[in-house]
Amino acid sequence: MATGEVPLTLEDFEVVVTLGGGLRKPWSMIDPDVDLTLMNEIRYKNYRAARDSFHEFNSNVLTVKGMCSGYGTMLDAFEGGAFDAAEAVA
């Protein structure tokens, strides 16, 4: 719709779309001011949650990689004491 690259047909407005949060409507019943705003807000909230989750995961990966530096495998690192509480805090 936004680019106009594909011509719309009446059947396109029968397609049920997900607004978010379990809400669904056919395109024909979408209120541009209310529903599109809601869809955008929900997707932005989901994006932020995914972004924050990735940042936490990435930080954890960097920490674990640092703890395992010099070991061939995760098992080698475990057996070498890389995951001891005192070692992890250092």
Rosetta silent file (secondary structure, phi, psi, omega in degrees, C-alpha in Angstrom):
SEQUENCE: MATGEVPLTLEDFEVVVTLGGGLRKPWSMIDPDVDLTLMNEIRYKNYRAARDSFHEFNSNVLTVKGMCSGYGTMLDAFEGGAFDAAEAVA
SCORE:     score description
SCORE:     0.000 S_00000001
   1 L     0.000  -44.308 -174.160    0.000    0.000    0.000 S_00000001
   2 L   -66.466  -35.855 -175.772    2.689    2.435    0.998 S_00000001
   3 L   -93.130  -22.781 -178.302    4.763    2.110   -2.154 S_00000001
   4 L    73.146   11.702 -177.350    2.002    1.627   -4.688 S_00000001
   5 L   -72.788  -25.942  179.919    4.148   -0.949   -6.467 S_00000001
   6 L  -118.907  125.834 -179.451    1.383   -3.559   -6.449 S_00000001
   7 L   -65.980  137.140  178.008   -2.125   -2.568   -7.506 S_00000001
   8 L   -82.724  149.024  174.667   -4.760   -3.134   -4.816 S_00000001
   9 L  -124.405  167.342  178.574   -7.911   -5.097   -5.473 S_00000001
  10 H   -60.126  -34.524  179.149  -11.157   -5.346   -3.539 S_00000001
  11 H   -63.000  -30.513  178.743  -10.075   -8.810   -2.354 S_00000001
  12 H   -59.333  -30.615 -177.768   -7.043   -7.250   -0.642 S_00000001
  13 H   -80.443   -4.882  174.443   -9.402   -5.519    1.770 S_00000001
  14 H   -89.752  -13.118 -179.414  -10.812   -8.895    2.861 S_00000001
  15 L   -66.130  129.493  178.525   -7.394   -9.958    4.162 S_00000001
  16 E   -86.027  128.150 -179.071   -7.368  -10.165    7.952 S_00000001
  17 E  -113.834  154.743  177.915   -4.372   -8.408    9.472 S_00000001
  18 E   -90.986  120.788  175.460   -2.917   -8.573   12.950 S_00000001
  19 E   -77.528  -35.814 -177.798   -3.101   -5.306   14.804 S_00000001
  20 E   125.751  160.893  179.476   -1.125   -6.795   17.682 S_00000001
  21 L    60.886   28.411  179.075   -1.920   -8.009   21.147 S_00000001
  22 L    84.559   -0.713 -179.365   -4.192  -10.689   19.702 S_00000001
  23 E   -88.514  137.045  179.453   -6.364   -8.183   17.834 S_00000001
  24 E  -137.874  147.736  176.860   -7.263   -8.868   14.199 S_00000001
  25 E  -152.964  152.407  170.380   -9.375   -7.081   11.596 S_00000001
  26 E   -72.489  151.375  178.920   -9.851   -7.209    7.851 S_00000001
  27 H   -51.994  -34.389 -176.871   -8.163   -4.331    6.040 S_00000001
  28 H   -62.375  -22.890 -176.995  -11.614   -3.050    5.113 S_00000001
  29 H  -104.933    4.088 -179.665  -12.378   -2.316    8.780 S_00000001
  30 L   -72.355  127.765  173.645   -9.045   -0.734    9.705 S_00000001
  31 L   -89.676  114.984 -175.214   -9.372    2.834   10.993 S_00000001
  32 L   -56.275  -37.793 -177.847   -6.263    4.610    9.661 S_00000001
  33 L   -76.882  -41.055 -175.315   -6.006    6.975   12.639 S_00000001
  34 L   -87.790  -56.788 -171.795   -6.746    4.490   15.411 S_00000001
  35 H   -71.334  -42.056  178.907   -5.715    1.051   14.162 S_00000001
  36 H   -65.963  -35.982  176.367   -2.590    1.993   12.238 S_00000001
  37 H   -64.549  -45.005  178.379   -1.397    3.996   15.231 S_00000001
  38 H   -60.564  -45.764  179.399   -2.085    1.021   17.510 S_00000001
  39 H   -58.648  -43.331 -178.939   -0.271   -1.339   15.132 S_00000001
  40 H   -65.639  -44.030 -179.764    2.731    0.975   15.048 S_00000001
  41 H   -63.171  -43.418 -179.861    2.837    1.374   18.837 S_00000001
  42 H   -64.672  -43.442 -179.861    2.606   -2.377   19.446 S_00000001
  43 H   -66.541  -36.173  177.527    5.325   -3.129   16.914 S_00000001
  44 H   -66.794  -40.386  176.906    7.587   -0.459   18.396 S_00000001
  45 H   -61.255  -43.756  177.712    7.069   -1.939   21.866 S_00000001
  46 H   -63.519  -41.102  178.412    7.936   -5.389   20.458 S_00000001
  47 H   -60.995  -46.655 -179.554   10.989   -3.949   18.709 S_00000001
  48 H   -62.036  -42.148  179.329   12.233   -2.335   21.935 S_00000001
  49 H   -63.203  -42.561  178.939   11.724   -5.577   23.877 S_00000001
  50 H   -66.334  -41.664  178.418   13.618   -7.547   21.212 S_00000001
  51 H   -61.149  -47.214 -179.625   16.389   -4.927   21.100 S_00000001
  52 H   -63.778  -39.682  178.045   16.750   -4.956   24.886 S_00000001
  53 H   -62.972  -42.816  178.472   16.746   -8.743   24.939 S_00000001
  54 H   -63.187  -43.738 -179.539   19.480   -8.828   22.310 S_00000001
  55 H   -60.315  -41.659  177.447   21.617   -6.326   24.212 S_00000001
  56 H   -64.618  -45.617  179.148   21.354   -8.449   27.355 S_00000001
  57 H   -61.416  -45.638 -179.209   22.137  -11.629   25.408 S_00000001
  58 H   -61.230  -41.900  177.398   25.062   -9.972   23.626 S_00000001
  59 H   -61.342  -42.461  178.097   26.477   -8.743   26.928 S_00000001
  60 H   -64.132  -40.268  178.315   26.202  -12.259   28.349 S_00000001
  61 H   -61.069  -46.519 -179.477   27.923  -13.714   25.279 S_00000001
  62 H   -63.099  -38.769  178.279   30.824  -11.282   25.633 S_00000001
  63 H   -63.587  -48.871 -178.323   31.148  -12.106   29.335 S_00000001
  64 H   -65.125  -40.383  177.389   31.139  -15.866   28.747 S_00000001
  65 H   -59.887  -40.688  177.892   33.592  -15.543   25.853 S_00000001
  66 H   -64.336  -39.599  179.131   35.921  -13.612   28.156 S_00000001
  67 H   -65.939  -30.537 -174.711   35.593  -16.255   30.861 S_00000001
  68 L   -97.416    2.467 -178.657   36.405  -18.981   28.332 S_00000001
  69 L   -55.934  129.293  178.517   39.317  -17.238   26.668 S_00000001
  70 L    94.312   -8.162  177.545   42.173  -19.660   26.200 S_00000001
  71 L  -101.518  148.358 -179.270   40.049  -22.787   26.455 S_00000001
  72 L   -75.353  -36.695 -177.873   39.257  -24.947   23.457 S_00000001
  73 L  -138.757  170.076  176.017   35.666  -25.754   24.373 S_00000001
  74 H   -63.152  -38.075  178.692   33.031  -24.805   26.902 S_00000001
  75 H   -64.424  -42.392  176.419   33.687  -28.120   28.673 S_00000001
  76 H   -58.101  -42.458 -179.794   37.407  -27.312   28.845 S_00000001
  77 H   -64.596  -42.558  178.499   36.528  -23.948   30.386 S_00000001
  78 H   -62.088  -49.562 -178.403   34.208  -25.577   32.927 S_00000001
  79 H   -66.248  -25.473  178.722   36.757  -28.210   33.885 S_00000001
  80 L   -86.269    1.083  176.258   39.427  -25.485   34.106 S_00000001
  81 L    87.989   13.063 -177.907   37.346  -23.522   36.621 S_00000001
  82 L   -63.155  -24.679 -175.577   36.271  -20.693   34.334 S_00000001
  83 L  -103.702   10.109  175.141   32.743  -20.811   35.737 S_00000001
  84 L   -62.601  144.496 -177.990   33.653  -20.878   39.450 S_00000001
  85 H   -54.717  -43.727 -179.721   31.816  -18.105   41.286 S_00000001
  86 H   -65.593  -38.143  179.949   35.049  -16.430   42.363 S_00000001
  87 H   -68.543  -40.814 -176.648   36.415  -16.640   38.822 S_00000001
  88 H   -67.395  -32.075 -179.034   33.215  -15.248   37.287 S_00000001
  89 H   -75.830  -30.368 -175.629   33.247  -12.194   39.541 S_00000001
  90 L   -67.075    0.000    0.000   36.892  -11.397   38.798 S_00000001
